[in-house]
Amino acid sequence: MHEVDIRVRFLLITMLENSISSLFPGITLEPFGSITSQLGSTSSDIDVRIAWQPTLHDKQTHMSAMSPYFLTPNHYNDARNKLMLETVANYLRISCPTFIDVLRLLHAKVPIVRCTHQTGIDIDIAASDK
């Protein structure tokens, strides 16, 4: 992969992070896979993970704004991650016309949202605490 391809991908990650952080303040997107190992090709997709940092209030109550109220602290991470990904998918479809073909793959072993930027670069977004 050429340096310009890497820079474009990191620019897309920054754009996506800025958009998503308007929904979930304090999140960051962490790239992984071929973009970080620099083993990808110009047709490689971008793999990112939503990194969520609990606020002080979340730590005190053991719950976050995204966690369903009926789940115990030990069991809400998967539900929270799926809800977060579903919200991200809806937001991308409605508010970000540069991201097309937004697909929710929420029942996969590792739930993701897959989308394509108008440049033709595919992006997989995961929200895993693992």
C-alpha positions as CSV (number, residue, x, y, z in Angstrom):
1,M,0.0,0.0,0.0
2,H,1.4,3.4,-0.9
3,E,1.8,6.2,1.6
4,V,-1.1,8.2,0.0
5,D,-3.4,5.2,0.4
6,I,-2.5,5.0,4.1
7,R,-3.0,8.7,4.6
8,V,-6.4,8.6,2.9
9,R,-7.5,5.7,5.2
10,F,-6.4,7.5,8.3
11,L,-8.2,10.6,7.1
12,L,-11.4,8.6,6.7
13,I,-11.0,7.2,10.2
14,T,-10.7,10.7,11.6
15,M,-13.8,11.9,9.7
16,L,-15.7,8.9,10.9
17,E,-14.5,9.4,14.5
18,N,-15.5,13.0,14.4
19,S,-19.0,12.1,13.2
20,I,-19.5,9.3,15.7
21,S,-18.1,11.2,18.7
22,S,-21.0,13.7,18.2
23,L,-23.3,10.9,19.2
24,F,-21.1,9.3,21.9
25,P,-18.7,11.9,23.4
26,G,-15.5,10.4,24.6
27,I,-15.3,7.5,22.1
28,T,-12.3,7.0,19.8
29,L,-11.8,4.7,16.8
30,E,-8.9,2.4,17.0
31,P,-7.7,0.9,13.7
32,F,-6.5,-2.6,13.5
33,G,-5.8,-5.2,10.9
34,S,-4.0,-4.6,7.6
35,I,-3.9,-0.8,8.0
36,T,-1.9,-1.0,11.2
37,S,0.4,-3.8,10.0
38,Q,0.9,-2.0,6.6
39,L,0.4,-5.4,4.9
40,G,-2.7,-4.3,3.0
41,S,-3.2,-3.5,-0.6
42,T,-5.0,-0.5,-2.3
43,S,-8.2,-2.6,-2.2
44,S,-7.9,-3.4,1.5
45,D,-10.7,-2.3,3.8
46,I,-10.4,-0.4,7.0
47,D,-11.1,-2.2,10.3
48,V,-11.8,0.0,13.3
49,R,-13.0,-0.7,16.8
50,I,-15.0,1.8,18.8
51,A,-13.1,2.4,22.1
52,W,-15.5,3.5,24.8
53,Q,-14.2,5.0,28.0
54,P,-16.7,5.0,30.9
55,T,-17.3,8.3,32.6
56,L,-17.0,8.8,36.4
57,H,-20.8,8.6,36.6
58,D,-20.8,5.3,34.7
59,K,-18.2,3.9,37.1
60,Q,-20.2,5.0,40.1
61,T,-23.4,3.5,38.8
62,H,-21.9,0.6,36.9
63,M,-24.1,1.6,34.0
64,S,-23.7,3.8,30.9
65,A,-26.2,5.9,29.0
66,M,-26.1,3.2,26.3
67,S,-26.8,0.2,28.6
68,P,-30.2,-1.2,28.9
69,Y,-31.5,-0.6,32.5
70,F,-32.7,-4.1,33.0
71,L,-29.3,-5.8,32.6
72,T,-26.8,-6.3,35.4
73,P,-23.4,-4.7,35.2
74,N,-21.7,-8.0,34.3
75,H,-24.1,-8.7,31.3
76,Y,-24.8,-5.4,29.6
77,N,-21.6,-5.0,27.5
78,D,-22.8,-7.1,24.5
79,A,-26.2,-5.4,24.5
80,R,-24.6,-2.0,24.8
81,N,-22.2,-2.6,22.0
82,K,-25.0,-3.8,19.7
83,L,-27.1,-0.8,20.6
84,M,-24.2,1.5,19.9
85,L,-23.5,-0.1,16.5
86,E,-27.2,0.1,15.6
87,T,-27.2,3.8,16.5
88,V,-24.0,4.3,14.4
89,A,-25.5,2.5,11.4
90,N,-28.7,4.6,11.6
91,Y,-26.7,7.8,12.0
92,L,-24.5,7.0,9.0
93,R,-27.5,6.2,6.8
94,I,-29.4,9.4,7.7
95,S,-26.7,12.0,8.3
96,C,-23.6,11.0,6.5
97,P,-24.2,10.8,2.7
98,T,-20.5,10.1,2.0
99,F,-20.9,6.7,3.6
100,I,-23.0,4.4,1.4
101,D,-24.1,0.8,1.5
102,V,-24.4,0.8,5.3
103,L,-25.0,-2.8,6.5
104,R,-25.7,-4.0,10.1
105,L,-24.2,-7.4,10.9
106,L,-25.2,-7.4,14.5
107,H,-25.8,-11.1,14.9
108,A,-22.4,-12.2,13.8
109,K,-19.9,-13.6,16.3
110,V,-18.3,-10.2,16.3
111,P,-21.0,-7.7,15.5
112,I,-20.0,-5.0,13.0
113,V,-21.4,-2.2,10.8
114,R,-20.0,-2.4,7.3
115,C,-20.1,0.6,5.1
116,T,-18.4,2.0,2.0
117,H,-17.1,5.5,1.7
118,Q,-17.9,7.3,-1.6
119,T,-14.2,6.8,-2.5
120,G,-14.9,3.1,-2.7
121,I,-13.1,2.2,0.5
122,D,-14.9,-0.3,2.7
123,I,-15.0,0.2,6.4
124,D,-15.8,-2.3,9.1
125,I,-16.8,-0.9,12.5
126,A,-16.8,-3.1,15.6
127,A,-17.6,-2.2,19.2
128,S,-16.0,-5.0,21.2
129,D,-14.7,-4.8,24.7
130,K,-12.6,-7.9,24.1
